[in-house]
Amino acid sequence: MSIRMDNVGIAVRDLEEAVAFFEDLGLTVLGRDEVSGEFAETAVGLEGNHAKIALLATPDGHGKVELMQYLNPEPVETEPTRPNEIGMHRIAFAVDDLDAALAAAARHGCWPLRGVARYEDAFLLTYVRGPSGILVMLAQELKAGE
C-alpha cells in the first residue's frame, strides 16, 4: 500500500474571506464546488451535509488546502485551537488501496464514520476517527472501469 499527503481541510465561517486570505499568501484556487446529498453525507458522516468548498494549492504544487463553509448542518462555533490542544479538523491522504488503508485503521480501532462513498467515477472516499479524535480522510482515485 502506498500513501501520500493530499490536503488539509479547514472549516471556515466565510469561504470568500478565507479564500482571499490564502490567495494573498500565494496559494492558487484549483477549483470550487458545492457538495450535498448522499455522497457528502456518507463521505463526511454528517446527516444533511451541505457545504461550499474551495481547493487551493501552494506555489510548488505539492501542498493543498481545502476550505469548507458548512451550510448544513449549522456550523458550530468553537474557540480557536491552541497549539497544545489535541485534535484538528482533518488530514487527508490519497491511497492506492482503500481496503488496505481501512484494514490498517481498523487495527487501531478506527472505522469509517458512516461508510465509504463513491464520488462519480473519480474517487472512493471516507472519514475515519483516528487517534485522539483526529478526523482522517482516505481517498482512492478510481481508474477507468473501477
Phi and psi in radians as a Rosetta constraint file:
Dihedral C 1 N 2 CA 2 C 2 CIRCULARHARMONIC -1.826 0.35
Dihedral N 2 CA 2 C 2 N 3 CIRCULARHARMONIC 2.738 0.35
Dihedral C 2 N 3 CA 3 C 3 CIRCULARHARMONIC -2.568 0.35
Dihedral N 3 CA 3 C 3 N 4 CIRCULARHARMONIC 2.534 0.35
Dihedral C 3 N 4 CA 4 C 4 CIRCULARHARMONIC -2.536 0.35
Dihedral N 4 CA 4 C 4 N 5 CIRCULARHARMONIC 2.646 0.35
Dihedral C 4 N 5 CA 5 C 5 CIRCULARHARMONIC -1.221 0.35
Dihedral N 5 CA 5 C 5 N 6 CIRCULARHARMONIC 2.300 0.35
Dihedral C 5 N 6 CA 6 C 6 CIRCULARHARMONIC -1.856 0.35
Dihedral N 6 CA 6 C 6 N 7 CIRCULARHARMONIC -1.069 0.35
Dihedral C 6 N 7 CA 7 C 7 CIRCULARHARMONIC -2.782 0.35
Dihedral N 7 CA 7 C 7 N 8 CIRCULARHARMONIC 2.908 0.35
Dihedral C 7 N 8 CA 8 C 8 CIRCULARHARMONIC -1.974 0.35
Dihedral N 8 CA 8 C 8 N 9 CIRCULARHARMONIC 2.306 0.35
Dihedral C 8 N 9 CA 9 C 9 CIRCULARHARMONIC -1.774 0.35
Dihedral N 9 CA 9 C 9 N 10 CIRCULARHARMONIC 2.426 0.35
Dihedral C 9 N 10 CA 10 C 10 CIRCULARHARMONIC -2.336 0.35
Dihedral N 10 CA 10 C 10 N 11 CIRCULARHARMONIC 2.140 0.35
Dihedral C 10 N 11 CA 11 C 11 CIRCULARHARMONIC -1.390 0.35
Dihedral N 11 CA 11 C 11 N 12 CIRCULARHARMONIC 2.317 0.35
Dihedral C 11 N 12 CA 12 C 12 CIRCULARHARMONIC -2.230 0.35
Dihedral N 12 CA 12 C 12 N 13 CIRCULARHARMONIC 2.756 0.35
Dihedral C 12 N 13 CA 13 C 13 CIRCULARHARMONIC -1.285 0.35
Dihedral N 13 CA 13 C 13 N 14 CIRCULARHARMONIC -0.714 0.35
Dihedral C 13 N 14 CA 14 C 14 CIRCULARHARMONIC -2.330 0.35
Dihedral N 14 CA 14 C 14 N 15 CIRCULARHARMONIC 1.879 0.35
Dihedral C 14 N 15 CA 15 C 15 CIRCULARHARMONIC -1.062 0.35
Dihedral N 15 CA 15 C 15 N 16 CIRCULARHARMONIC -0.784 0.35
Dihedral C 15 N 16 CA 16 C 16 CIRCULARHARMONIC -1.099 0.35
Dihedral N 16 CA 16 C 16 N 17 CIRCULARHARMONIC -0.730 0.35
Dihedral C 16 N 17 CA 17 C 17 CIRCULARHARMONIC -1.090 0.35
Dihedral N 17 CA 17 C 17 N 18 CIRCULARHARMONIC -0.759 0.35
Dihedral C 17 N 18 CA 18 C 18 CIRCULARHARMONIC -1.181 0.35
Dihedral N 18 CA 18 C 18 N 19 CIRCULARHARMONIC -0.729 0.35
Dihedral C 18 N 19 CA 19 C 19 CIRCULARHARMONIC -1.056 0.35
Dihedral N 19 CA 19 C 19 N 20 CIRCULARHARMONIC -0.796 0.35
Dihedral C 19 N 20 CA 20 C 20 CIRCULARHARMONIC -1.029 0.35
Dihedral N 20 CA 20 C 20 N 21 CIRCULARHARMONIC -0.743 0.35
Dihedral C 20 N 21 CA 21 C 21 CIRCULARHARMONIC -1.032 0.35
Dihedral N 21 CA 21 C 21 N 22 CIRCULARHARMONIC -0.895 0.35
Dihedral C 21 N 22 CA 22 C 22 CIRCULARHARMONIC -1.197 0.35
Dihedral N 22 CA 22 C 22 N 23 CIRCULARHARMONIC -0.586 0.35
Dihedral C 22 N 23 CA 23 C 23 CIRCULARHARMONIC -1.103 0.35
Dihedral N 23 CA 23 C 23 N 24 CIRCULARHARMONIC -0.693 0.35
Dihedral C 23 N 24 CA 24 C 24 CIRCULARHARMONIC -1.138 0.35
Dihedral N 24 CA 24 C 24 N 25 CIRCULARHARMONIC -0.464 0.35
Dihedral C 24 N 25 CA 25 C 25 CIRCULARHARMONIC -1.371 0.35
Dihedral N 25 CA 25 C 25 N 26 CIRCULARHARMONIC -0.158 0.35
Dihedral C 25 N 26 CA 26 C 26 CIRCULARHARMONIC 1.941 0.35
Dihedral N 26 CA 26 C 26 N 27 CIRCULARHARMONIC -0.008 0.35
Dihedral C 26 N 27 CA 27 C 27 CIRCULARHARMONIC -1.353 0.35
Dihedral N 27 CA 27 C 27 N 28 CIRCULARHARMONIC 2.731 0.35
Dihedral C 27 N 28 CA 28 C 28 CIRCULARHARMONIC -2.054 0.35
Dihedral N 28 CA 28 C 28 N 29 CIRCULARHARMONIC 2.372 0.35
Dihedral C 28 N 29 CA 29 C 29 CIRCULARHARMONIC -1.247 0.35
Dihedral N 29 CA 29 C 29 N 30 CIRCULARHARMONIC 2.139 0.35
Dihedral C 29 N 30 CA 30 C 30 CIRCULARHARMONIC -1.568 0.35
Dihedral N 30 CA 30 C 30 N 31 CIRCULARHARMONIC -0.512 0.35
Dihedral C 30 N 31 CA 31 C 31 CIRCULARHARMONIC -3.135 0.35
Dihedral N 31 CA 31 C 31 N 32 CIRCULARHARMONIC 2.861 0.35
Dihedral C 31 N 32 CA 32 C 32 CIRCULARHARMONIC -2.357 0.35
Dihedral N 32 CA 32 C 32 N 33 CIRCULARHARMONIC 2.696 0.35
Dihedral C 32 N 33 CA 33 C 33 CIRCULARHARMONIC -2.806 0.35
Dihedral N 33 CA 33 C 33 N 34 CIRCULARHARMONIC 2.950 0.35
Dihedral C 33 N 34 CA 34 C 34 CIRCULARHARMONIC -2.246 0.35
Dihedral N 34 CA 34 C 34 N 35 CIRCULARHARMONIC 2.160 0.35
Dihedral C 34 N 35 CA 35 C 35 CIRCULARHARMONIC -2.054 0.35
Dihedral N 35 CA 35 C 35 N 36 CIRCULARHARMONIC 2.495 0.35
Dihedral C 35 N 36 CA 36 C 36 CIRCULARHARMONIC -2.861 0.35
Dihedral N 36 CA 36 C 36 N 37 CIRCULARHARMONIC 3.125 0.35
Dihedral C 36 N 37 CA 37 C 37 CIRCULARHARMONIC 1.537 0.35
Dihedral N 37 CA 37 C 37 N 38 CIRCULARHARMONIC -2.938 0.35
Dihedral C 37 N 38 CA 38 C 38 CIRCULARHARMONIC -1.005 0.35
Dihedral N 38 CA 38 C 38 N 39 CIRCULARHARMONIC -0.756 0.35
Dihedral C 38 N 39 CA 39 C 39 CIRCULARHARMONIC -0.994 0.35
Dihedral N 39 CA 39 C 39 N 40 CIRCULARHARMONIC -0.921 0.35
Dihedral C 39 N 40 CA 40 C 40 CIRCULARHARMONIC -1.111 0.35
Dihedral N 40 CA 40 C 40 N 41 CIRCULARHARMONIC -0.685 0.35
Dihedral C 40 N 41 CA 41 C 41 CIRCULARHARMONIC -1.150 0.35
Dihedral N 41 CA 41 C 41 N 42 CIRCULARHARMONIC -0.815 0.35
Dihedral C 41 N 42 CA 42 C 42 CIRCULARHARMONIC -1.215 0.35
Dihedral N 42 CA 42 C 42 N 43 CIRCULARHARMONIC -0.801 0.35
Dihedral C 42 N 43 CA 43 C 43 CIRCULARHARMONIC -1.055 0.35
Dihedral N 43 CA 43 C 43 N 44 CIRCULARHARMONIC -0.769 0.35
Dihedral C 43 N 44 CA 44 C 44 CIRCULARHARMONIC -1.665 0.35
Dihedral N 44 CA 44 C 44 N 45 CIRCULARHARMONIC -0.405 0.35
Dihedral C 44 N 45 CA 45 C 45 CIRCULARHARMONIC 1.474 0.35
Dihedral N 45 CA 45 C 45 N 46 CIRCULARHARMONIC 0.410 0.35
Dihedral C 45 N 46 CA 46 C 46 CIRCULARHARMONIC -2.059 0.35
Dihedral N 46 CA 46 C 46 N 47 CIRCULARHARMONIC 2.135 0.35
Dihedral C 46 N 47 CA 47 C 47 CIRCULARHARMONIC -1.113 0.35
Dihedral N 47 CA 47 C 47 N 48 CIRCULARHARMONIC 2.301 0.35
Dihedral C 47 N 48 CA 48 C 48 CIRCULARHARMONIC 1.278 0.35
Dihedral N 48 CA 48 C 48 N 49 CIRCULARHARMONIC 0.305 0.35
Dihedral C 48 N 49 CA 49 C 49 CIRCULARHARMONIC -0.963 0.35
Dihedral N 49 CA 49 C 49 N 50 CIRCULARHARMONIC 2.233 0.35
Dihedral C 49 N 50 CA 50 C 50 CIRCULARHARMONIC -2.602 0.35
Dihedral N 50 CA 50 C 50 N 51 CIRCULARHARMONIC 2.095 0.35
Dihedral C 50 N 51 CA 51 C 51 CIRCULARHARMONIC -2.553 0.35
Dihedral N 51 CA 51 C 51 N 52 CIRCULARHARMONIC 2.632 0.35
Dihedral C 51 N 52 CA 52 C 52 CIRCULARHARMONIC -1.652 0.35
Dihedral N 52 CA 52 C 52 N 53 CIRCULARHARMONIC 2.375 0.35
Dihedral C 52 N 53 CA 53 C 53 CIRCULARHARMONIC -2.304 0.35
Dihedral N 53 CA 53 C 53 N 54 CIRCULARHARMONIC 2.701 0.35
Dihedral C 53 N 54 CA 54 C 54 CIRCULARHARMONIC -2.448 0.35
Dihedral N 54 CA 54 C 54 N 55 CIRCULARHARMONIC 2.373 0.35
Dihedral C 54 N 55 CA 55 C 55 CIRCULARHARMONIC -1.938 0.35
Dihedral N 55 CA 55 C 55 N 56 CIRCULARHARMONIC 2.209 0.35
Dihedral C 55 N 56 CA 56 C 56 CIRCULARHARMONIC -2.117 0.35
Dihedral N 56 CA 56 C 56 N 57 CIRCULARHARMONIC 2.655 0.35
Dihedral C 56 N 57 CA 57 C 57 CIRCULARHARMONIC -2.136 0.35
Dihedral N 57 CA 57 C 57 N 58 CIRCULARHARMONIC 2.586 0.35
Dihedral C 57 N 58 CA 58 C 58 CIRCULARHARMONIC -1.257 0.35
Dihedral N 58 CA 58 C 58 N 59 CIRCULARHARMONIC 2.759 0.35
Dihedral C 58 N 59 CA 59 C 59 CIRCULARHARMONIC -0.999 0.35
Dihedral N 59 CA 59 C 59 N 60 CIRCULARHARMONIC -0.520 0.35
Dihedral C 59 N 60 CA 60 C 60 CIRCULARHARMONIC -1.360 0.35
Dihedral N 60 CA 60 C 60 N 61 CIRCULARHARMONIC -0.149 0.35
Dihedral C 60 N 61 CA 61 C 61 CIRCULARHARMONIC 1.424 0.35
Dihedral N 61 CA 61 C 61 N 62 CIRCULARHARMONIC -0.042 0.35
Dihedral C 61 N 62 CA 62 C 62 CIRCULARHARMONIC -1.620 0.35
Dihedral N 62 CA 62 C 62 N 63 CIRCULARHARMONIC -0.638 0.35
Dihedral C 62 N 63 CA 63 C 63 CIRCULARHARMONIC -1.715 0.35
Dihedral N 63 CA 63 C 63 N 64 CIRCULARHARMONIC 2.479 0.35
Dihedral C 63 N 64 CA 64 C 64 CIRCULARHARMONIC -2.351 0.35
Dihedral N 64 CA 64 C 64 N 65 CIRCULARHARMONIC 2.580 0.35
Dihedral C 64 N 65 CA 65 C 65 CIRCULARHARMONIC -2.212 0.35
Dihedral N 65 CA 65 C 65 N 66 CIRCULARHARMONIC 2.241 0.35
Dihedral C 65 N 66 CA 66 C 66 CIRCULARHARMONIC -1.865 0.35
Dihedral N 66 CA 66 C 66 N 67 CIRCULARHARMONIC 2.097 0.35
Dihedral C 66 N 67 CA 67 C 67 CIRCULARHARMONIC -1.756 0.35
Dihedral N 67 CA 67 C 67 N 68 CIRCULARHARMONIC 2.422 0.35
Dihedral C 67 N 68 CA 68 C 68 CIRCULARHARMONIC -2.382 0.35
Dihedral N 68 CA 68 C 68 N 69 CIRCULARHARMONIC 2.328 0.35
Dihedral C 68 N 69 CA 69 C 69 CIRCULARHARMONIC -1.946 0.35
Dihedral N 69 CA 69 C 69 N 70 CIRCULARHARMONIC 1.944 0.35
Dihedral C 69 N 70 CA 70 C 70 CIRCULARHARMONIC -1.325 0.35
Dihedral N 70 CA 70 C 70 N 71 CIRCULARHARMONIC 2.248 0.35
Dihedral C 70 N 71 CA 71 C 71 CIRCULARHARMONIC -1.671 0.35
Dihedral N 71 CA 71 C 71 N 72 CIRCULARHARMONIC -0.531 0.35
Dihedral C 71 N 72 CA 72 C 72 CIRCULARHARMONIC -2.768 0.35
Dihedral N 72 CA 72 C 72 N 73 CIRCULARHARMONIC 2.429 0.35
Dihedral C 72 N 73 CA 73 C 73 CIRCULARHARMONIC -1.060 0.35
Dihedral N 73 CA 73 C 73 N 74 CIRCULARHARMONIC 2.886 0.35
Dihedral C 73 N 74 CA 74 C 74 CIRCULARHARMONIC -0.905 0.35
Dihedral N 74 CA 74 C 74 N 75 CIRCULARHARMONIC 2.277 0.35
Dihedral C 74 N 75 CA 75 C 75 CIRCULARHARMONIC -1.021 0.35
Dihedral N 75 CA 75 C 75 N 76 CIRCULARHARMONIC 2.540 0.35
Dihedral C 75 N 76 CA 76 C 76 CIRCULARHARMONIC -1.887 0.35
Dihedral N 76 CA 76 C 76 N 77 CIRCULARHARMONIC 2.090 0.35
Dihedral C 76 N 77 CA 77 C 77 CIRCULARHARMONIC -1.309 0.35
Dihedral N 77 CA 77 C 77 N 78 CIRCULARHARMONIC 2.387 0.35
Dihedral C 77 N 78 CA 78 C 78 CIRCULARHARMONIC -2.357 0.35
Dihedral N 78 CA 78 C 78 N 79 CIRCULARHARMONIC 2.877 0.35
Dihedral C 78 N 79 CA 79 C 79 CIRCULARHARMONIC -1.253 0.35
Dihedral N 79 CA 79 C 79 N 80 CIRCULARHARMONIC 2.568 0.35
Dihedral C 79 N 80 CA 80 C 80 CIRCULARHARMONIC -0.999 0.35
Dihedral N 80 CA 80 C 80 N 81 CIRCULARHARMONIC 2.453 0.35
Dihedral C 80 N 81 CA 81 C 81 CIRCULARHARMONIC -1.194 0.35
Dihedral N 81 CA 81 C 81 N 82 CIRCULARHARMONIC 2.342 0.35
Dihedral C 81 N 82 CA 82 C 82 CIRCULARHARMONIC -1.530 0.35
Dihedral N 82 CA 82 C 82 N 83 CIRCULARHARMONIC 2.674 0.35
Dihedral C 82 N 83 CA 83 C 83 CIRCULARHARMONIC -0.938 0.35
Dihedral N 83 CA 83 C 83 N 84 CIRCULARHARMONIC -0.505 0.35
Dihedral C 83 N 84 CA 84 C 84 CIRCULARHARMONIC -1.685 0.35
Dihedral N 84 CA 84 C 84 N 85 CIRCULARHARMONIC 0.085 0.35
Dihedral C 84 N 85 CA 85 C 85 CIRCULARHARMONIC -1.498 0.35
Dihedral N 85 CA 85 C 85 N 86 CIRCULARHARMONIC 2.522 0.35
Dihedral C 85 N 86 CA 86 C 86 CIRCULARHARMONIC -1.373 0.35
Dihedral N 86 CA 86 C 86 N 87 CIRCULARHARMONIC 2.389 0.35
Dihedral C 86 N 87 CA 87 C 87 CIRCULARHARMONIC 1.864 0.35
Dihedral N 87 CA 87 C 87 N 88 CIRCULARHARMONIC 2.908 0.35
Dihedral C 87 N 88 CA 88 C 88 CIRCULARHARMONIC -2.891 0.35
Dihedral N 88 CA 88 C 88 N 89 CIRCULARHARMONIC 3.078 0.35
Dihedral C 88 N 89 CA 89 C 89 CIRCULARHARMONIC -1.098 0.35
Dihedral N 89 CA 89 C 89 N 90 CIRCULARHARMONIC -1.194 0.35
Dihedral C 89 N 90 CA 90 C 90 CIRCULARHARMONIC -2.899 0.35
Dihedral N 90 CA 90 C 90 N 91 CIRCULARHARMONIC 2.814 0.35
Dihedral C 90 N 91 CA 91 C 91 CIRCULARHARMONIC -2.169 0.35
Dihedral N 91 CA 91 C 91 N 92 CIRCULARHARMONIC 2.456 0.35
Dihedral C 91 N 92 CA 92 C 92 CIRCULARHARMONIC -2.006 0.35
Dihedral N 92 CA 92 C 92 N 93 CIRCULARHARMONIC 2.464 0.35
Dihedral C 92 N 93 CA 93 C 93 CIRCULARHARMONIC -2.242 0.35
Dihedral N 93 CA 93 C 93 N 94 CIRCULARHARMONIC 2.352 0.35
Dihedral C 93 N 94 CA 94 C 94 CIRCULARHARMONIC -1.569 0.35
Dihedral N 94 CA 94 C 94 N 95 CIRCULARHARMONIC 2.248 0.35
Dihedral C 94 N 95 CA 95 C 95 CIRCULARHARMONIC -2.180 0.35
Dihedral N 95 CA 95 C 95 N 96 CIRCULARHARMONIC 2.706 0.35
Dihedral C 95 N 96 CA 96 C 96 CIRCULARHARMONIC -1.628 0.35
Dihedral N 96 CA 96 C 96 N 97 CIRCULARHARMONIC -0.151 0.35
Dihedral C 96 N 97 CA 97 C 97 CIRCULARHARMONIC -2.521 0.35
Dihedral N 97 CA 97 C 97 N 98 CIRCULARHARMONIC 1.637 0.35
Dihedral C 97 N 98 CA 98 C 98 CIRCULARHARMONIC -1.092 0.35
Dihedral N 98 CA 98 C 98 N 99 CIRCULARHARMONIC -0.672 0.35
Dihedral C 98 N 99 CA 99 C 99 CIRCULARHARMONIC -1.052 0.35
Dihedral N 99 CA 99 C 99 N 100 CIRCULARHARMONIC -0.744 0.35
Dihedral C 99 N 100 CA 100 C 100 CIRCULARHARMONIC -1.155 0.35
Dihedral N 100 CA 100 C 100 N 101 CIRCULARHARMONIC -0.690 0.35
Dihedral C 100 N 101 CA 101 C 101 CIRCULARHARMONIC -1.137 0.35
Dihedral N 101 CA 101 C 101 N 102 CIRCULARHARMONIC -0.723 0.35
Dihedral C 101 N 102 CA 102 C 102 CIRCULARHARMONIC -1.177 0.35
Dihedral N 102 CA 102 C 102 N 103 CIRCULARHARMONIC -0.606 0.35
Dihedral C 102 N 103 CA 103 C 103 CIRCULARHARMONIC -1.131 0.35
Dihedral N 103 CA 103 C 103 N 104 CIRCULARHARMONIC -0.715 0.35
Dihedral C 103 N 104 CA 104 C 104 CIRCULARHARMONIC -1.102 0.35
Dihedral N 104 CA 104 C 104 N 105 CIRCULARHARMONIC -0.758 0.35
Dihedral C 104 N 105 CA 105 C 105 CIRCULARHARMONIC -1.102 0.35
Dihedral N 105 CA 105 C 105 N 106 CIRCULARHARMONIC -0.705 0.35
Dihedral C 105 N 106 CA 106 C 106 CIRCULARHARMONIC -1.097 0.35
Dihedral N 106 CA 106 C 106 N 107 CIRCULARHARMONIC -0.556 0.35
Dihedral C 106 N 107 CA 107 C 107 CIRCULARHARMONIC -1.103 0.35
Dihedral N 107 CA 107 C 107 N 108 CIRCULARHARMONIC -0.294 0.35
Dihedral C 107 N 108 CA 108 C 108 CIRCULARHARMONIC -1.899 0.35
Dihedral N 108 CA 108 C 108 N 109 CIRCULARHARMONIC 0.231 0.35
Dihedral C 108 N 109 CA 109 C 109 CIRCULARHARMONIC 1.325 0.35
Dihedral N 109 CA 109 C 109 N 110 CIRCULARHARMONIC 0.393 0.35
Dihedral C 109 N 110 CA 110 C 110 CIRCULARHARMONIC -1.905 0.35
Dihedral N 110 CA 110 C 110 N 111 CIRCULARHARMONIC 2.191 0.35
Dihedral C 110 N 111 CA 111 C 111 CIRCULARHARMONIC -2.240 0.35
Dihedral N 111 CA 111 C 111 N 112 CIRCULARHARMONIC 2.759 0.35
Dihedral C 111 N 112 CA 112 C 112 CIRCULARHARMONIC -0.974 0.35
Dihedral N 112 CA 112 C 112 N 113 CIRCULARHARMONIC 2.472 0.35
Dihedral C 112 N 113 CA 113 C 113 CIRCULARHARMONIC -1.096 0.35
Dihedral N 113 CA 113 C 113 N 114 CIRCULARHARMONIC -0.625 0.35
Dihedral C 113 N 114 CA 114 C 114 CIRCULARHARMONIC -2.405 0.35
Dihedral N 114 CA 114 C 114 N 115 CIRCULARHARMONIC -0.545 0.35
Dihedral C 114 N 115 CA 115 C 115 CIRCULARHARMONIC 2.730 0.35
Dihedral N 115 CA 115 C 115 N 116 CIRCULARHARMONIC -2.979 0.35
Dihedral C 115 N 116 CA 116 C 116 CIRCULARHARMONIC -1.807 0.35
Dihedral N 116 CA 116 C 116 N 117 CIRCULARHARMONIC 2.262 0.35
Dihedral C 116 N 117 CA 117 C 117 CIRCULARHARMONIC -1.831 0.35
Dihedral N 117 CA 117 C 117 N 118 CIRCULARHARMONIC 2.536 0.35
Dihedral C 117 N 118 CA 118 C 118 CIRCULARHARMONIC -1.873 0.35
Dihedral N 118 CA 118 C 118 N 119 CIRCULARHARMONIC 2.130 0.35
Dihedral C 118 N 119 CA 119 C 119 CIRCULARHARMONIC -1.728 0.35
Dihedral N 119 CA 119 C 119 N 120 CIRCULARHARMONIC 1.806 0.35
Dihedral C 119 N 120 CA 120 C 120 CIRCULARHARMONIC 0.835 0.35
Dihedral N 120 CA 120 C 120 N 121 CIRCULARHARMONIC -2.401 0.35
Dihedral C 120 N 121 CA 121 C 121 CIRCULARHARMONIC -1.818 0.35
Dihedral N 121 CA 121 C 121 N 122 CIRCULARHARMONIC 0.465 0.35
Dihedral C 121 N 122 CA 122 C 122 CIRCULARHARMONIC -1.835 0.35
Dihedral N 122 CA 122 C 122 N 123 CIRCULARHARMONIC -0.783 0.35
Dihedral C 122 N 123 CA 123 C 123 CIRCULARHARMONIC -2.521 0.35
Dihedral N 123 CA 123 C 123 N 124 CIRCULARHARMONIC 2.645 0.35
Dihedral C 123 N 124 CA 124 C 124 CIRCULARHARMONIC -1.852 0.35
Dihedral N 124 CA 124 C 124 N 125 CIRCULARHARMONIC 2.349 0.35
Dihedral C 124 N 125 CA 125 C 125 CIRCULARHARMONIC -2.586 0.35
Dihedral N 125 CA 125 C 125 N 126 CIRCULARHARMONIC 2.514 0.35
Dihedral C 125 N 126 CA 126 C 126 CIRCULARHARMONIC -2.690 0.35
Dihedral N 126 CA 126 C 126 N 127 CIRCULARHARMONIC 2.781 0.35
Dihedral C 126 N 127 CA 127 C 127 CIRCULARHARMONIC -1.908 0.35
Dihedral N 127 CA 127 C 127 N 128 CIRCULARHARMONIC 2.378 0.35
Dihedral C 127 N 128 CA 128 C 128 CIRCULARHARMONIC -2.112 0.35
Dihedral N 128 CA 128 C 128 N 129 CIRCULARHARMONIC 2.667 0.35
Dihedral C 128 N 129 CA 129 C 129 CIRCULARHARMONIC -1.627 0.35
Dihedral N 129 CA 129 C 129 N 130 CIRCULARHARMONIC 1.947 0.35
Dihedral C 129 N 130 CA 130 C 130 CIRCULARHARMONIC -1.541 0.35
Dihedral N 130 CA 130 C 130 N 131 CIRCULARHARMONIC -2.956 0.35
Dihedral C 130 N 131 CA 131 C 131 CIRCULARHARMONIC -0.961 0.35
Dihedral N 131 CA 131 C 131 N 132 CIRCULARHARMONIC 2.539 0.35
Dihedral C 131 N 132 CA 132 C 132 CIRCULARHARMONIC 1.030 0.35
Dihedral N 132 CA 132 C 132 N 133 CIRCULARHARMONIC 0.384 0.35
Dihedral C 132 N 133 CA 133 C 133 CIRCULARHARMONIC 1.389 0.35
Dihedral N 133 CA 133 C 133 N 134 CIRCULARHARMONIC 0.135 0.35
Dihedral C 133 N 134 CA 134 C 134 CIRCULARHARMONIC -1.189 0.35
Dihedral N 134 CA 134 C 134 N 135 CIRCULARHARMONIC 2.308 0.35
Dihedral C 134 N 135 CA 135 C 135 CIRCULARHARMONIC -1.442 0.35
Dihedral N 135 CA 135 C 135 N 136 CIRCULARHARMONIC 2.251 0.35
Dihedral C 135 N 136 CA 136 C 136 CIRCULARHARMONIC -2.145 0.35
Dihedral N 136 CA 136 C 136 N 137 CIRCULARHARMONIC 2.152 0.35
Dihedral C 136 N 137 CA 137 C 137 CIRCULARHARMONIC -1.662 0.35
Dihedral N 137 CA 137 C 137 N 138 CIRCULARHARMONIC 2.332 0.35
Dihedral C 137 N 138 CA 138 C 138 CIRCULARHARMONIC -2.090 0.35
Dihedral N 138 CA 138 C 138 N 139 CIRCULARHARMONIC 2.256 0.35
Dihedral C 138 N 139 CA 139 C 139 CIRCULARHARMONIC -2.382 0.35
Dihedral N 139 CA 139 C 139 N 140 CIRCULARHARMONIC 2.328 0.35
Dihedral C 139 N 140 CA 140 C 140 CIRCULARHARMONIC -2.006 0.35
Dihedral N 140 CA 140 C 140 N 141 CIRCULARHARMONIC 2.121 0.35
Dihedral C 140 N 141 CA 141 C 141 CIRCULARHARMONIC -1.263 0.35
Dihedral N 141 CA 141 C 141 N 142 CIRCULARHARMONIC 2.324 0.35
Dihedral C 141 N 142 CA 142 C 142 CIRCULARHARMONIC -1.544 0.35
Dihedral N 142 CA 142 C 142 N 143 CIRCULARHARMONIC 2.491 0.35
Dihedral C 142 N 143 CA 143 C 143 CIRCULARHARMONIC -1.651 0.35
Dihedral N 143 CA 143 C 143 N 144 CIRCULARHARMONIC 2.836 0.35
Dihedral C 143 N 144 CA 144 C 144 CIRCULARHARMONIC -0.906 0.35
Dihedral N 144 CA 144 C 144 N 145 CIRCULARHARMONIC 2.289 0.35
Dihedral C 144 N 145 CA 145 C 145 CIRCULARHARMONIC 1.560 0.35
Dihedral N 145 CA 145 C 145 N 146 CIRCULARHARMONIC -0.074 0.35
